[in-house]
Amino acid sequence: MELTSSVRPQVVYDGAVTREELDGWNSELERLFAQMGPVFYRTESRRHAEQYLRGLLAPIQRKNGWTIAEHVGEPEPKALQRFLNLSPWDVDRLLELNRDYIMEHLASPLAILVADPTGFAKKGTKSVGVQRQYSGTLGRIDNCQIATFLAYVTPDRDRVLLDRRLYLPKESWLADQARCDEAGVPAGTDFKTRPQQVTEMIDAARTAGVPFAWFTADEEFGQNPGLRAYLETARISYVMAVPKTTPVTDTAGRNSEIQHLANKLNHTAWQRRACGIGSKGFRVYDWALIPAADTDHEYMIRRSIDDGELAFYHCYNPGHAGFGELVNVAGARWPIEECFGAAKNEVGLDEYQVRKYDAWHRHITLAMLAHSFLAITAHHAKKTGRNRPAPDITQRRGTRKPCNARPTTYTPTPHRPHTRRNPQAPPHSPRPTRRPDQNRTRAALVKMAACPSNARPPLPLPPPPTSPGPNDLAL
């Protein structure tokens, strides 16, 4: 469903939402624009920000300066490109506004912070931070940019992107000052690994008072001792994936790799639990919990019920939460992948055509804010519990419903006693007559063939014989 914009596109009502809901969404978007106002110093920058955000929310195929300019009615994309590249406004203030907007609607002391990198495939060598490097998003080594994100996942599994950091390679970028100057990288920018970037983002969230209870991430972060030390010093509980070669000290003081402990577990140590729900239903695995010598630490093993593949987790659990909660936290890592998918498919997170350092951060932050608006709108729609139109179960896959078909409702027929079984029952009421528009011909079981117009008259049968023939039996 398309929200109104400066060019007033036509909205086609399809029955999925009401006019009041659509007006409410547009009012909420206008309120968000009002909150964005102080971020921009100039009136035209404020107008371009609203246009750009509306373009990111619009159902256009690709979302970049050209397509958004065309959608909002600008004759050329130069104004929006200048807004991203040259206009004086503070993108960090917009990032704070996105965080405050999320906290206004989704803040929960039981929320989970999730960190994960994602890749943006690029061509050429001019885009800031681009180089040939491995991207889990692409599944290969390719020419791309890598950014680290921090997501916020609520107990109801609402998920939004809270913070971001662009990864700048040390040798190919930060060691080349001329290349950094050309891409607009601020002077004095230091190299930071992705775990260090996550530490910065968690620290910024804590400083801003963002409530959360857990942190989770994949192996890249779970095996980093600096990140683990930061979390443990801050008493932040975590469940992070670790490699199978991670050393473990059990309660008896024995040291071994975590992969060897899986084969020694009794079958009663495994519990089948769901750790979330995905596109194909609940994600169900077998789980085992292994205590460590330090009572604040535990290790967890996940086993696939399909092929027996194992995954391993390091749990820092100073509050001694239960087994089920640890499984739930481990499963909260998937929502950030869903954030990436929604942000790239719905609001053009990866469809930018900018090369400079500031322009990249501005597009990404605006896309994060657009994604937050969609997630919060969906959250309130889910919270109100408005009933959606029920599907027509009479329609089969691959058949088209007639365009003039009217919705029907099922009304149960009241019970009527049988007169033979209950002689005291009153006689049946007369059958109600149909209205003329309700008359319809009943379908016959067998369609009889029509009589031909030129049918011959029937032939008479020969008369029976009066005397027995030679071949007749005598009775």
Order of alpha helices (4+ residues) and beta strands (2+ residues): alpha-alpha-alpha-alpha-alpha-beta-beta-beta-beta-alpha-alpha-beta-alpha-alpha-beta-beta-beta-alpha-beta-beta-beta-beta-alpha-alpha-alpha
